[in-house]
Amino acid sequence: MDKKKMSKFAHITKIHPCFNEKIHDKVGRVHLPVAPKCNIACKFCRRSLGKDACEHRPGVALSVLKPEDVESYVKKLLEEIPNIKVVGIAGPGDSLFNKETFETLEILDEKFPDLIKCISTNGLLLNKYYKKLADLNVKTVTVTVNAIDPEILKDIVEWVYYDKKIHHGIEGAKILIENQIDGIKKAFDEGLIIKINTVLIPDINMNHVVDIARELKDFAYIQNIIPLIPLYKMSHLRPPTCEEIKRVREDCEKYLPQFRACGQCRADSAGLIKERKILEDFFKEKNKEMNKELDAFTLKHFSH
């Protein structure tokens, strides 16, 4: 993306901690865990909910937040953490696969118009909802793109649920890639600011990540390469070394600016330091009987 295109986003990116490393530890953000359902089965993903879901990684939340609780929760957060400028929806499933995401965005647009609205998605439905996101004044979209070659992606994503069918292997990979690229281009044309998240999996996509950056360089603002956390059906794989991450980022930086301050946040992250205390207080009653994992491979409740 050229400097002229990047400059038009400056008023947003300069105060968004996930797009600007310089204010990563100065400006607060909150992720609202309103979207538990997911429509793809990534082999590294294990979503967890409940009082024992204490890991600090994507796909984890103390509880699912209902849209009717959003206003009171965000008000409480803003009282206790006044430096919050960004409110996002990042799961613990896929944001665009849950109607609660759009209900929440409507509330945020009405009640908290000064907060920057952001979502994270696998991109499968982005080409369907990009205009709706723009209409709800969402400014930034993070799309996780782990491969643009279906032969590689089939080893990362086991199946894709699309058009009321489950598509396995390479068939599902092709659908996901096609929709991701189409959705990213349409979202960019609509004026949304795109960040690409890519999970670096040494045994699968390490030499391919640069192809993602090259393919999306004209549409994405920045790329965030994050190391594999060996979990679930990839628990036997190794994470990348620091040197490998550094090398891949340098290769990709020829095409896309790189974000290097990612904390691999939970789906309910809030603020800078106080997040655990505030979350535990707010969800105390909700969590009394909740302690479960959401298995992407056996989950049967689909929202579309």
C-alpha positions in Angstrom: 0.0 0.0 0.0 1.5 3.4 -1.0 2.1 6.2 1.4 -0.9 8.2 0.1 -3.3 5.4 0.9 -1.8 4.9 4.3 -2.0 8.6 5.2 -5.7 8.7 4.8 -6.0 6.3 7.7 -3.6 8.2 10.0 -6.4 9.7 12.2 -7.5 6.2 13.2 -4.2 4.2 13.2 -2.3 6.7 15.4 -4.6 6.0 18.3 -5.3 2.2 17.7 -2.9 0.1 19.8 -3.1 -2.9 17.5 -2.1 -0.8 14.5 0.5 1.5 16.1 3.3 0.0 18.2 4.2 3.4 19.7 1.0 3.6 21.7 0.6 -0.1 22.3 1.2 0.4 26.1 -0.5 3.8 26.3 -4.0 3.5 24.8 -6.4 1.0 26.1 -8.7 -1.4 24.2 -11.5 -3.7 25.1 -12.6 -6.9 23.4 -16.2 -7.8 23.9 -16.7 -11.6 23.9 -20.1 -11.7 22.3 -19.3 -14.1 19.4 -18.8 -17.7 20.6 -19.8 -19.6 17.4 -17.2 -20.3 14.6 -17.6 -21.5 11.1 -14.1 -22.9 10.4 -12.1 -25.6 12.2 -8.5 -24.4 12.6 -6.3 -27.3 13.9 -4.5 -25.0 16.3 -7.6 -23.4 17.9 -9.1 -24.5 21.2 -11.7 -22.1 22.4 -12.2 -22.0 26.2 -14.8 -20.4 28.4 -15.3 -20.3 32.2 -13.6 -19.7 35.5 -10.6 -21.9 34.7 -10.1 -20.3 31.3 -7.0 -18.4 32.5 -4.8 -18.7 29.5 -3.8 -15.4 27.8 -4.4 -16.3 24.1 -7.0 -15.9 21.4 -10.2 -18.0 21.8 -10.3 -17.6 25.6 -12.9 -15.7 27.6 -14.3 -15.8 31.2 -17.8 -15.7 29.8 -19.9 -14.9 26.8 -21.2 -11.3 27.1 -24.8 -10.8 26.0 -25.6 -7.7 23.9 -28.0 -6.4 26.5 -25.0 -6.3 29.0 -22.7 -4.4 26.7 -23.7 -0.9 27.6 -23.3 -1.4 31.3 -20.0 -3.3 30.9 -18.4 -0.7 28.6 -19.6 2.1 30.9 -17.9 0.4 33.9 -14.7 -0.1 31.9 -14.6 3.5 30.8 -15.0 4.7 34.4 -12.2 2.5 35.6 -9.9 2.7 32.5 -10.5 6.1 30.9 -7.7 5.6 28.4 -9.8 3.0 26.4 -10.2 4.4 22.9 -10.9 1.2 20.9 -13.7 -1.4 21.3 -13.4 -4.6 19.4 -15.1 -8.0 18.9 -12.6 -10.9 18.5 -14.5 -14.0 19.4 -14.1 -16.3 21.1 -15.5 -17.6 17.8 -15.8 -15.7 14.5 -17.3 -12.2 14.8 -19.1 -12.3 11.5 -20.7 -15.7 12.1 -22.6 -14.4 15.2 -25.7 -12.1 14.9 -24.8 -10.8 18.4 -21.8 -9.0 16.8 -24.1 -6.8 14.8 -26.5 -6.2 17.7 -23.5 -5.2 19.7 -22.1 -2.9 17.0 -25.5 -1.1 16.8 -25.4 -0.5 20.6 -21.8 0.8 20.4 -22.6 3.1 17.5 -25.5 4.6 19.4 -24.1 4.7 22.9 -20.3 5.1 22.4 -19.8 6.9 19.1 -16.4 8.3 20.1 -14.9 4.8 20.5 -13.1 3.3 17.5 -15.0 0.1 16.5 -12.9 -2.9 15.4 -13.6 -6.5 14.6 -11.5 -9.6 14.0 -12.6 -12.3 11.6 -11.5 -15.3 9.6 -12.8 -13.5 6.6 -15.1 -16.2 5.3 -18.2 -13.9 5.5 -16.4 -10.6 5.0 -17.5 -10.2 1.4 -21.1 -10.6 2.6 -20.9 -8.1 5.6 -18.3 -5.5 4.6 -20.9 -2.9 3.7 -22.9 -3.5 6.9 -19.7 -3.1 9.0 -19.0 0.2 7.2 -22.6 1.4 7.8 -22.2 0.6 11.5 -19.0 2.8 11.5 -16.6 0.0 12.1 -13.2 1.4 11.1 -10.7 -1.4 11.4 -10.9 -5.1 10.5 -8.3 -7.8 11.3 -8.5 -10.8 9.0 -6.6 -14.0 9.8 -5.0 -15.3 6.6 -2.7 -18.3 7.2 -2.3 -19.3 3.6 -3.4 -18.4 0.1 -2.5 -21.8 -1.4 -5.3 -24.3 -0.7 -2.7 -27.1 -0.6 -1.2 -25.5 2.4 -4.3 -24.2 4.0 -5.9 -27.7 4.0 -3.3 -28.7 6.6 -4.2 -25.8 8.8 -8.1 -25.7 8.5 -9.8 -29.0 8.6 -13.2 -27.9 7.5 -15.2 -24.8 6.5 -18.9 -24.3 7.2 -20.4 -22.3 4.3 -23.8 -22.2 2.5 -25.2 -24.6 5.2 -22.6 -27.3 4.3 -19.4 -28.5 5.8 -16.6 -28.5 3.2 -13.6 -30.6 4.2 -9.9 -30.4 3.1 -8.9 -28.6 0.0 -12.5 -27.9 -1.0 -13.0 -25.9 2.2 -9.6 -24.2 1.8 -10.5 -23.0 -1.7 -13.7 -21.4 -0.5 -12.1 -19.7 2.5 -9.2 -18.3 0.4 -11.5 -17.0 -2.3 -13.8 -15.4 0.2 -11.0 -13.9 2.2 -9.3 -12.2 -0.8 -12.6 -11.0 -2.2 -13.8 -9.7 1.2 -10.5 -7.9 1.9 -10.6 -6.1 -1.5 -14.3 -5.1 -1.0 -13.7 -3.9 2.6 -10.7 -1.9 1.5 -12.7 -0.2 -1.3 -15.4 0.6 1.3 -12.8 2.5 3.3 -12.2 -0.1 6.1 -8.6 -0.4 7.4 -7.3 -3.9 7.1 -4.8 -5.7 9.3 -3.7 -9.2 8.3 -3.0 -11.7 11.1 -0.9 -14.7 10.1 -0.1 -17.6 12.4 3.5 -18.7 11.7 3.6 -22.6 11.6 7.1 -23.7 10.9 6.3 -27.1 9.5 3.5 -25.9 7.3 3.4 -22.2 6.1 6.8 -20.6 7.1 8.0 -20.3 3.5 4.6 -19.3 2.3 3.8 -16.3 4.5 5.7 -13.9 2.3 3.3 -14.8 -0.5 0.4 -13.6 1.6 2.1 -10.2 2.1 2.8 -10.0 -1.6 -0.8 -10.9 -2.6 -2.4 -8.4 -0.2 0.0 -5.5 -0.2 -2.3 -3.2 -2.1 -5.3 -3.7 0.3 -3.9 -4.3 3.8 -2.5 -1.5 6.0 -0.2 -3.8 8.1 0.5 -7.5 8.8 0.8 -9.1 12.2 2.8 -12.4 12.1 2.2 -14.3 15.3 3.9 -17.6 16.5 2.0 -20.8 16.7 0.9 -21.8 20.2 1.0 -25.6 19.9 -2.5 -26.6 20.9 -5.3 -29.0 20.0 -4.6 -30.9 16.8 -1.3 -29.0 16.4 -0.1 -29.7 20.0 2.7 -31.9 18.5 4.1 -29.1 16.4 6.9 -26.7 17.5 6.5 -23.0 17.6 8.8 -20.8 15.5 12.0 -19.6 17.0 12.6 -15.9 17.5 15.1 -15.9 14.7 12.5 -17.5 12.3 9.9 -15.0 13.2 12.4 -12.2 12.7 13.4 -13.5 9.3 9.8 -14.0 8.0 8.8 -10.5 9.2 11.8 -9.0 7.4 10.9 -10.9 4.2 7.2 -9.8 4.4 8.2 -6.2 5.2 9.3 -5.7 1.6 5.5 -5.8 0.8 3.6 -4.9 4.0 4.5 -3.0 7.2 4.9 -5.4 10.1 3.4 -5.1 13.6 5.7 -6.5 16.2 4.0 -5.7 19.5 1.1 -8.3 19.5 0.2 -9.8 22.8 -2.0 -12.5 21.3 -4.9 -11.1 23.3 -7.8 -13.0 24.8 -11.4 -12.5 23.4 -12.2 -10.5 26.6 -9.1 -8.4 27.0 -9.6 -5.0 28.5 -7.4 -2.0 29.2 -3.7 -2.4 29.9 -3.2 -3.8 33.4 -6.5 -4.1 35.2 -8.3 -6.5 32.9 -8.4 -9.5 35.1 -9.9 -7.7 38.1 -12.6 -5.9 36.2 -13.6 -9.0 34.2 -13.7 -11.2 37.3 -15.9 -8.7 39.1 -18.3 -8.3 36.2 -18.7 -12.0 35.4 -18.6 -13.3 38.9 -22.2 -14.5 39.0 -22.2 -15.7 35.4 -19.2 -18.0 36.0 -20.4 -19.9 39.0 -21.4 -23.0 36.9 -19.4 -22.3 33.7 -16.2 -24.1 32.9 -16.1 -25.5 29.4 -14.2 -25.7 26.2 -15.7 -25.0 22.8 -14.5 -27.7 20.5 -14.4 -26.4 16.9 -14.5 -29.9 15.5 -17.6 -31.1 17.3 -19.5 -27.8 17.7 -22.9 -28.2 16.1 -24.7 -24.9 16.8 -24.4 -22.7 13.7 -25.9 -19.2 13.5 -26.4 -19.0 9.8 
